[in-house]
Amino acid sequence: MKNNSLAMIALIALVAAPASLIGYIDPATCPVQNSGFTTCQQAADQHILLFWGFAAFGILTFVGSFVARKLAAQKRPR
């Protein structure tokens, strides 16, 4: 069994994508904040951006892993 580090990293990123939505705050139902570090809309935007970032990284890493395996298989003598 071969160790495919890129695929493992991709899997972690793809699991982290939906996990990043666990703390999602819907700005429409958020209570009014008078003062604070961030607004509800900013927090929601950050969660969505994090989701898409993890998802894109995971997909690109899986594709890179697949391409690297195919190239290595072509270079091996038969």
N, CA and C of each residue as an Amber inpcrd file, in Angstrom:
protein
   234
   0.8440000  -1.1690000   0.0000000   0.0000000   0.0000000   0.0000000
   0.8900000   1.2320000   0.0000000   0.5920000   2.1550000  -0.9070000
   1.4140000   3.3500000  -1.0270000   0.8400000   4.4850000  -0.1860000
   1.7320000   5.3480000   0.2710000   1.3370000   6.5140000   1.0350000
   1.1050000   7.6650000   0.0690000  -0.1060000   8.1700000   0.0100000
  -0.4370000   9.2730000  -0.8750000  -0.7750000  10.4900000  -0.0090000
   0.2430000  11.2770000   0.2960000   0.0840000  12.4040000   1.2080000
  -0.8480000  13.4670000   0.6540000  -0.7870000  13.7250000  -0.6560000
  -1.6730000  14.7370000  -1.2340000  -3.1370000  14.3450000  -1.0780000
  -3.4320000  13.0870000  -1.2670000  -4.8170000  12.6350000  -1.1170000
  -5.2780000  12.7530000   0.3330000  -4.3830000  12.4900000   1.2820000
  -4.7510000  12.6260000   2.6930000  -5.0290000  14.0940000   3.0470000
  -4.1980000  14.9820000   2.5540000  -4.4100000  16.4160000   2.8040000
  -5.7120000  16.8760000   2.1670000  -5.9920000  16.3910000   0.9590000
  -7.2310000  16.7510000   0.2800000  -8.4460000  16.2590000   1.0580000
  -8.3700000  15.0530000   1.5700000  -9.4900000  14.5080000   2.3420000
  -9.7490000  15.3340000   3.5940000  -8.6990000  15.7290000   4.2670000
  -8.8540000  16.5650000   5.4660000  -9.4910000  17.8960000   5.1020000
  -9.0640000  18.4930000   4.0000000  -9.6410000  19.7740000   3.5680000
 -11.1130000  19.6110000   3.2010000 -11.4610000  18.5080000   2.5370000
 -12.8580000  18.3010000   2.1560000 -13.7430000  17.9830000   3.3570000
 -13.2010000  17.4170000   4.3990000 -13.9740000  17.1990000   5.6300000
 -14.0940000  18.5110000   6.4050000 -13.0580000  19.3340000   6.3560000
 -13.0820000  20.6080000   7.0600000 -14.0520000  21.6000000   6.4230000
 -14.3250000  21.4430000   5.1290000 -15.2300000  22.3730000   4.4420000
 -16.6250000  22.3730000   5.0710000 -17.3170000  21.2350000   5.1320000
 -18.6330000  21.2870000   5.7750000 -18.5420000  21.5290000   7.2900000
 -17.4290000  21.1200000   7.9060000 -17.2760000  21.3610000   9.3440000
 -17.1650000  22.8520000   9.6360000 -16.6670000  23.6240000   8.6790000
 -16.5400000  25.0660000   8.8950000 -17.9050000  25.7560000   8.9410000
 -18.9430000  25.0730000   8.4540000 -20.2890000  25.6580000   8.4770000
 -21.0390000  25.3580000   9.7690000 -20.4310000  24.6030000  10.6800000
 -21.1120000  24.2550000  11.9300000 -21.4500000  25.5070000  12.7310000
 -20.5480000  26.4640000  12.7760000 -20.7900000  27.6730000  13.5440000
 -21.3950000  28.8040000  12.7370000 -21.9980000  28.4880000  11.5740000
 -22.5520000  29.5190000  10.7010000 -23.6740000  30.2830000  11.4050000
 -23.6440000  31.5800000  11.2720000 -24.6630000  32.4480000  11.8660000
 -25.4330000  33.0980000  10.7200000 -26.7290000  32.8540000  10.6710000
 -27.5510000  33.4620000   9.6330000 -27.7470000  34.9350000   9.9670000
 -27.2820000  35.8490000   9.0990000 -27.3920000  37.2720000   9.4140000
 -28.8330000  37.7590000   9.5210000 -29.7750000  37.0630000   8.8770000
 -31.1710000  37.4870000   8.9300000 -31.7930000  37.2230000  10.3040000
 -31.3070000  36.2300000  11.0250000 -31.8820000  35.8980000  12.3270000
 -30.9780000  36.3020000  13.4850000 -29.9060000  36.9800000  13.1810000
 -28.9550000  37.3750000  14.2110000 -29.5150000  38.5490000  15.0290000
 -29.3390000  38.5230000  16.3420000 -29.7970000  39.6540000  17.1460000
 -28.9480000  40.9010000  16.8550000 -29.5100000  42.0420000  17.1100000
 -28.8160000  43.3060000  16.8530000 -27.6410000  43.4510000  17.8150000
 -26.4970000  43.8270000  17.2460000 -25.3080000  44.0520000  18.0570000
 -25.0160000  45.5450000  18.0960000 -24.8640000  46.0880000  19.2940000
 -24.4970000  47.4970000  19.4040000 -22.9850000  47.6760000  19.3210000
 -22.2580000  46.7930000  19.9390000 -20.8010000  46.8580000  19.8750000
 -20.2650000  45.4400000  19.8630000 -19.1370000  45.2950000  19.2640000
 -18.5480000  43.9680000  19.2220000 -17.3760000  43.9440000  18.2740000
 -16.7730000  42.7930000  18.2400000 -15.5780000  42.6360000  17.4180000
 -15.9270000  42.5390000  15.9360000 -17.0210000  41.8710000  15.6320000
 -17.4340000  41.6860000  14.2480000 -18.9540000  41.6750000  14.1570000
 -19.4840000  41.9830000  12.9910000 -20.9330000  41.9650000  12.8040000
 -21.3670000  40.5630000  12.3830000 -22.6600000  40.3300000  12.4400000
 -23.1950000  39.0230000  12.0430000 -22.9420000  38.7590000  10.5640000
 -23.0670000  39.7820000   9.7360000 -22.8350000  39.6170000   8.3060000
 -21.3740000  39.2700000   8.0260000 -20.4530000  39.9090000   8.7240000
 -19.0360000  39.6010000   8.5390000 -18.7260000  38.1740000   8.9760000
 -19.3020000  37.7290000  10.0710000 -19.0820000  36.3550000  10.5430000
 -19.6310000  35.3470000   9.5420000 -20.8150000  35.6120000   8.9930000
 -21.4010000  34.7160000   7.9990000 -20.5410000  34.6700000   6.7440000
 -20.0600000  35.8280000   6.2990000 -19.1990000  35.8810000   5.1120000
 -17.9050000  35.1040000   5.3260000 -17.3460000  35.1880000   6.5190000
 -16.1130000  34.4610000   6.8200000 -16.3350000  32.9540000   6.7800000
 -17.4700000  32.4790000   7.2830000 -17.7620000  31.0470000   7.2620000
 -17.9360000  30.5450000   5.8330000 -18.6310000  31.3170000   5.0130000
 -18.8420000  30.9170000   3.6200000 -17.5140000  30.9150000   2.8670000
 -16.6910000  31.9350000   3.0900000 -15.3840000  32.0140000   2.4330000
 -14.4880000  30.8440000   2.8610000 -14.5140000  30.5060000   4.1270000
 -13.7310000  29.3830000   4.6290000 -14.2000000  28.0650000   4.0100000
 -15.5220000  27.8910000   3.9020000 -16.0680000  26.6890000   3.2700000
 -15.5580000  26.5450000   1.8460000 -15.7040000  27.5970000   1.0390000
 -15.2790000  27.5320000  -0.3550000 -13.7620000  27.3990000  -0.4800000
 -13.0210000  28.0010000   0.4240000 -11.5680000  27.8660000   0.4020000
 -11.1280000  26.4340000   0.6520000 -11.6800000  25.8120000   1.6860000
 -11.3580000  24.4090000   1.9780000 -11.8030000  23.4930000   0.8360000
 -13.0040000  23.7390000   0.3110000 -13.5160000  22.8860000  -0.7630000
 -12.6430000  23.0000000  -2.0110000 -12.2880000  24.2070000  -2.3950000
 -11.4540000  24.4030000  -3.5880000 -10.0740000  23.7920000  -3.3860000
  -9.4800000  23.9930000  -2.2140000  -8.1670000  23.4180000  -1.9350000
  -8.2170000  21.8940000  -1.9750000  -9.2540000  21.3110000  -1.3960000
  -9.3910000  19.8560000  -1.3880000  -9.5570000  19.2830000  -2.7830000
 -10.3940000  19.9170000  -3.5860000 -10.6190000  19.4300000  -4.9520000
  -9.3510000  19.5670000  -5.7890000  -8.6920000  20.7140000  -5.7040000
  -7.4600000  20.9170000  -6.4740000  -6.3580000  19.9570000  -6.0300000
  -6.2870000  19.6710000  -4.7510000  -5.2720000  18.7480000  -4.2590000
  -5.5610000  17.3220000  -4.7080000  -6.8390000  16.9160000  -4.7240000
  -7.1750000  15.5920000  -5.2390000  -6.8230000  15.4770000  -6.7160000
  -7.1250000  16.5160000  -7.4850000  -6.7870000  16.5000000  -8.9110000
  -5.2740000  16.4320000  -9.0840000  -4.5340000  17.2070000  -8.2890000
  -3.0760000  17.1680000  -8.3580000  -2.5290000  15.8040000  -7.9980000
  -3.1060000  15.1640000  -7.0110000  -2.6890000  13.8240000  -6.6160000
  -2.9400000  12.8260000  -7.7410000  -4.0910000  12.9300000  -8.3670000
  -4.4400000  12.0280000  -9.4590000  -3.4890000  12.2100000 -10.6430000
  -3.2190000  13.4640000 -11.0020000  -2.3120000  13.7450000 -12.1170000
  -0.8980000  13.2580000 -11.7970000  -0.4350000  13.4780000 -10.5780000
   0.9040000  13.0310000 -10.1990000   1.0180000  11.5100000 -10.2670000
  -0.0210000  10.8040000  -9.8420000   0.0000000   9.3390000  -9.9180000
   0.0120000   8.8560000 -11.3610000  -0.7540000   9.5010000 -12.2290000
  -0.7900000   9.1150000 -13.6440000   0.5610000   9.3750000 -14.3060000
   1.1780000  10.5050000 -14.0150000   2.4890000  10.8100000 -14.5920000
   3.5460000   9.8330000 -14.0950000   3.5000000   9.4750000 -12.8240000
   4.4650000   8.5260000 -12.2770000   4.2610000   7.1410000 -12.8940000
   3.0280000   6.7760000 -13.1630000   2.7500000   5.4720000 -13.7630000
   3.2550000   5.4130000 -15.2040000   3.2070000   6.5360000 -15.9010000
   3.6910000   6.5640000 -17.2840000   5.2130000   6.4880000 -17.3390000
   5.9020000   7.0170000 -16.3320000   7.3530000   7.0220000 -16.3240000
   7.9610000   5.6940000 -15.9050000   7.1890000   4.8760000 -15.1950000
   7.6940000   3.5830000 -14.7460000   7.9030000   2.6480000 -15.9290000
   9.0360000   1.9590000 -15.9350000   9.2380000   0.9760000 -17.0080000
   8.3450000  -0.2390000 -16.7930000   7.9120000  -0.8210000 -17.8740000
   7.0030000  -1.9750000 -17.7760000   7.7200000  -3.2420000 -18.0430000
